[in-house]
Amino acid sequence: MAKTVTIGKSNVTTTKLGLGTNKVGGHNLFPGLKDEDGAAVVKAALDSGLTLLDTAFMYGLGRSEEIIGDVLQNYDRSKVVLATKAAQDSDNDLKNNNTPAFLKKSVDIALKRLKTDYIDIFYIHFPDETTPKNEAVAALNEVKQTGKIKAIGVSNFSLDQIKEANKDGLVDIVEDNYSLVHREAEKELFPYLEDNKISFVPYFPLASGLLTGKYGPDDADKFKQFSAEQYQLIMKGLDVVRGIADKHDATVAQTILAWYIANPAVGVVIPGARKPEQVDSNAKALTVVLSDEEYKAIDDAFSAFK
């Protein structure tokens, strides 16, 4: 049985590996996506034992939610953990909106698209500039009391905004950018989350493909956010991962995902996928069990990014 995790202070439990679905119906984000491929990806995730599907209004302006809702009609809803997000206001040029009225309306619209009567985790996707964050979360807590959502999350919030949102201890989960090459969250965010029993979900866990091992020393120009020296360090780090992966008969990506799964600060890791075979490959990360020494070797190999 795959390791499970409880989300924050809620009663939502899920596998430590889920599916990020921005490539499921996310036509506005990725060119050339086909809805049938997206549906096949969701099916592959559920068939391989992954329970968490992480979507958002912004993934195809509702299309991702609709595709997931259609697929779910053929599965036992009680065995699936649905997470979605809202903030972008389609009545106001997709500007971020965290007002209580908007968030409550967004939950109801998402329920219709997902063809379900409850959402396990509902996130405020991005902060707006004016709404007090504790008021936004309080509105979602009112919705939670009705049973329409089971856990409350925030995404892309600064630490100060998270603290404001969690003033009444109502935040269960935070989603933000984190990977072995983007580790700022370890300094202040992770200790706060641990102290407040808030789960963490990293997005871009494979750093837009960089940590899959498919890029080599000559591909530095594809990742201009890193200096030449940093890119060289990443390549060296991936050599360490490759050696460990070989011992487990696993890929580099599976081994990196296994590191997140073993990381006590990470609640759920949600790599995306464009094709079902990518999901199947990612799911195998649940069978890669790193020793303490292997975990530390990978940690140390990317310590320059802390």
ROVO-386113 format. One record per residue (C-alpha): x, y, z; residue in three letters. Coordinates in steps of 0.5 Angstrom, whole numbers, plus 500, padded with zeros to 3 digits. Example, Ala and Ser with C-alpha at 12.3 -4.5 7.8 and 13.67 -1.06 7.14 Angstrom:
BEGIN
525491516Ala 527498514Ser 
% end
This chain:
BEGIN
500500500Met 503507498Ala 504512504Lys 499516505Thr 498523508Val 493527512Thr 492534509Ile 493539515Gly 488539521Lys 483536516Ser 480529515Asn 483529508Val 488523507Thr 491522500Thr 497518497Thr 504522497Lys 504522490Leu 498526486Gly 497529479Leu 498536477Gly 493537471Thr 495544468Asn 496539462Lys 489537462Val 485542458Gly 490547460Gly 489550453His 491557455Asn 498555458Leu 500549453Phe 499549446Pro 497543442Gly 493539448Leu 488534446Lys 482533451Asp 482526450Glu 490526452Asp 488529458Gly 482525460Ala 487519459Ala 492522463Val 487523469Val 485515468Lys 492513468Ala 493517475Ala 487514478Leu 488507475Asp 495507478Ser 493508485Gly 494516485Leu 489519489Thr 490526489Leu 488530482Leu 490538483Asp 487542478Thr 485550478Ala 480554474Phe 486557471Met 488551467Tyr 484552461Gly 479557464Leu 475551467Gly 476546462Arg 481542466Ser 475541471Glu 470539466Glu 475534463Ile 476531470Ile 469531472Gly 467527466Asp 472522468Val 470521475Leu 463519473Gln 466512472Asn 470512478Tyr 468511486Asp 468519488Arg 470517495Ser 477514493Lys 479520489Val 482527493Val 480533489Leu 484539489Ala 482546485Thr 483553486Lys 480560484Ala 482567484Ala 482569477Gln 476573476Asp 473572469Ser 468578470Asp 474582471Asn 480581466Asp 482575470Leu 484579475Lys 485576482Asn 479576487Asn 479574494Asn 473577496Thr 468572500Pro 463573495Ala 467571489Phe 470565493Leu 464562495Lys 461563488Lys 467560485Ser 466554489Val 459553487Asp 461554480Ile 467549481Ala 463543484Leu 458544477Lys 464543473Arg 467537477Leu 460534477Lys 461533484Thr 458535491Asp 464536495Tyr 471538493Ile 477536498Asp 481541498Ile 480548495Phe 485553494Tyr 486561493Ile 490561487His 493567488Phe 493573493Pro 489579491Asp 491586493Glu 486588497Thr 482583501Thr 484581508Pro 487574507Lys 484572514Asn 477574511Glu 478570505Ala 479564509Val 474565514Ala 469565508Ala 472559505Leu 471556512Asn 463558512Glu 463554506Val 467548509Lys 461548515Gln 456546509Thr 460540507Gly 462543500Lys 469543501Ile 473539506Lys 480543507Ala 482550506Ile 489552502Gly 493558499Val 497558493Ser 503563491Asn 502567498Phe 508570501Ser 510568508Leu 507574511Asp 500573507Gln 500566509Ile 501568517Lys 495573515Glu 491568512Ala 492563518Asn 490568523Lys 485564526Asp 488557525Gly 484555519Leu 489554513Val 490546512Asp 495547506Ile 500551502Val 502550495Glu 508554492Asp 514553488Asn 519548491Tyr 524543488Ser 531541489Leu 534547485Val 529552488His 529551496Arg 528558499Glu 522555502Ala 526551507Glu 529557511Lys 522560514Glu 516557510Leu 517550512Phe 518551520Pro 512556520Tyr 508550517Leu 511545521Glu 509549527Asp 502550525Asn 500543522Lys 500546515Ile 501541509Ser 506543503Phe 505541496Val 511544491Pro 509545484Tyr 515545479Phe 518539483Pro 522537477Leu 524544475Ala 520544468Ser 524538466Gly 531540468Leu 531535474Leu 528529470Thr 535528467Gly 534529460Lys 538535459Tyr 545535459Gly 551540460Pro 550543453Asp 543545454Asp 544551459Ala 541556454Asp 534553456Lys 535554463Phe 537562463Lys 534563470Gln 541559472Phe 548562472Ser 553557468Ala 556555475Glu 549554478Gln 547549472Tyr 554546472Gln 552544480Leu 546542477Ile 549537472Met 553534478Lys 548533482Gly 544529477Leu 550525476Asp 549523484Val 542522483Val 543518477Arg 548513481Gly 542512486Ile 537511481Ala 541505477Asp 541502484Lys 534502484His 533500477Asp 529507477Ala 530513472Thr 532520475Val 525523475Ala 523517479Gln 528518484Thr 528525485Ile 520524486Leu 522519491Ala 526524495Trp 520529495Tyr 516523498Ile 521521503Ala 521529505Asn 518530512Pro 516537510Ala 513535503Val 505533504Gly 504531497Val 508532490Val 504533484Ile 508532478Pro 504534471Gly 504529465Ala 502530458Arg 501523456Lys 499517460Pro 505513460Glu 509519464Gln 504518469Val 505511469Asp 513512470Ser 512517475Asn 507513479Ala 513508480Lys 517513484Ala 512510490Leu 516504489Thr 523507490Val 525507497Val 531511499Leu 536509505Ser 537515509Asp 544515506Glu 541516499Glu 536521501Tyr 542525505Lys 547524498Ala 541527494Ile 540533499Asp 547534500Asp 548534492Ala 543540491Phe 545544498Ser 548550494Ala 541552492Phe 538552500Lys 
% end
